[in-house]
Amino acid sequence: SEQYLRNGTIQKFQWKHYFEWMNKEGAFSLPKRTLKNIIPEYLKYRYCVVRKGTAERDGYALKQFTRYTGETKAVQDITYKDIEQGFIPYLQKKGCTDSGINISLRHLKIFFSYLLKEKLIPEPIKFRMVKEGKLLPRYFNRKEIDAIYDAVDEFWKRCFSFYEETGCRPKEPFMGEIEGNWLRIPPEETKGKNWRMIQLTD
């Protein structure tokens, strides 16, 4: 309505109709939206647009954040200092790893983008991630894998063999359906977001 106020289309006697949130004196105040108010709305939205596991991780990261800030923190008052000078040191003192902290920070970045898109904060909240030391991947060699097979019973041996042969992530086999001798895993449950078809032996 700004342009109509500026050009006089909306007169003062009409303000009550257009701006119901104004008080009797004609002044106004916009209530501050708190994390407690907004997080449930945000998670409801996220469960509609991402996989359940991703939305659950969003919730976990936000729970960590509110443990530090308190649920009554107004989103308009959050700045990069809350993250860099407060939240990150808080997680480090709790013994969280750098990679674990960065996972939480990535989920917070998505949350802050949502706040900006919904015009709940006036400007982007930008912050630096934690610098991680570069770790080389660590693999099991054949001797170690064989030692695992020797240490477990027949059922677990078959389980480990299945994962080794298929390269499935831990949850994937349980999220699919068996049709004939094929395991079909739907796109929403796979990392690549495509149907995954695994041919099964007898």
SVG drawing of the C-alpha trace seen along z (x, -y; Angstrom):
<svg xmlns="http://www.w3.org/2000/svg" viewBox="-12 -13 56 82">
<polyline fill="none" stroke="black" stroke-width="0.4" points="0.0,0.0 3.0,-2.3 2.5,-3.9 -1.2,-4.7 -0.2,-6.4 2.4,-8.4 0.1,-9.6 -2.8,-10.2 -5.2,-7.5 -5.5,-6.2 -6.7,-9.0 -6.1,-9.0 -9.7,-8.2 -9.3,-4.9 -6.2,-3.8 -8.2,-1.7 -9.6,0.4 -6.3,0.9 -4.1,1.2 -6.0,3.2 -2.9,3.7 -2.7,0.0 -3.7,-1.0 -6.3,-3.7 -3.7,-6.5 -2.7,-5.8 0.7,-4.5 1.7,-1.0 4.1,1.7 4.9,5.0 5.2,7.9 8.6,9.6 8.5,13.1 10.4,15.5 12.1,18.8 9.4,20.6 6.7,19.1 8.4,19.7 10.3,23.0 7.1,25.2 5.8,23.3 9.2,23.8 9.5,27.5 5.9,28.1 7.0,26.5 10.2,28.5 8.4,31.8 6.4,31.0 9.4,30.1 12.3,32.4 12.8,36.0 11.7,36.9 15.3,37.5 16.4,34.1 13.6,32.3 14.4,34.3 18.0,33.0 16.7,29.5 14.8,29.9 17.8,31.3 20.0,28.3 17.4,25.8 17.0,27.5 20.7,27.1 20.5,23.4 17.6,22.7 19.4,24.4 22.0,21.8 19.8,18.7 16.6,19.6 13.3,20.1 12.2,16.5 15.0,15.0 13.4,12.7 14.4,13.7 14.8,10.0 17.6,9.7 19.7,12.6 23.1,11.6 26.2,13.3 27.7,12.6 25.1,15.0 26.6,17.7 30.3,16.9 30.9,15.6 28.2,17.6 26.7,20.7 30.0,22.1 32.0,21.8 29.0,23.3 29.1,26.4 32.9,26.6 32.8,26.6 30.2,29.4 32.8,31.5 31.2,31.4 33.5,32.0 34.1,29.4 32.3,31.4 29.3,31.9 29.2,28.2 29.2,27.4 26.4,29.8 24.3,27.9 25.4,24.5 24.3,25.6 20.8,26.4 20.7,23.0 21.7,21.3 18.6,22.9 16.5,21.7 17.8,18.1 17.1,18.1 13.5,19.1 13.2,16.2 14.5,13.8 12.2,15.1 9.2,14.8 10.3,11.3 10.7,12.2 14.2,10.7 15.3,7.5 18.6,8.7 20.5,11.9 22.4,13.4 25.8,14.3 28.4,16.1 31.6,18.1 31.7,21.9 34.2,23.7 37.5,24.5 38.0,28.2 41.3,30.0 41.2,32.0 40.7,35.7 41.6,38.5 39.0,41.1 39.5,44.3 38.7,47.7 38.4,51.2 40.9,53.5 40.0,57.0 41.7,58.6 39.7,56.4 36.4,57.1 37.1,60.9 38.0,60.5 34.5,58.9 32.8,61.8 34.7,64.3 33.6,62.5 29.8,62.5 27.1,65.1 25.6,66.2 22.8,63.7 25.1,60.6 27.5,62.0 24.7,62.0 23.7,58.4 27.3,57.1 27.7,58.9 24.6,57.3 25.8,53.8 29.3,54.5 27.9,55.8 25.2,53.1 26.8,50.0 23.4,49.2 23.3,46.5 22.1,47.9 18.4,47.1 17.9,47.7 17.1,51.4 14.3,50.8 12.7,48.0 12.1,50.1 9.8,52.8 10.6,56.2 9.1,57.2 10.2,60.6 13.9,60.7 14.3,56.9 14.6,54.4 13.0,51.1 14.0,48.0 12.0,44.9 13.7,41.6 12.7,39.8 14.7,42.3 17.9,42.4 20.8,40.0 20.7,39.6 17.0,38.8 16.4,41.5 14.8,44.9 17.3,47.5 16.9,51.0 18.9,53.8 18.8,57.4 18.6,59.9 20.1,63.4 18.1,66.3"/>
</svg>
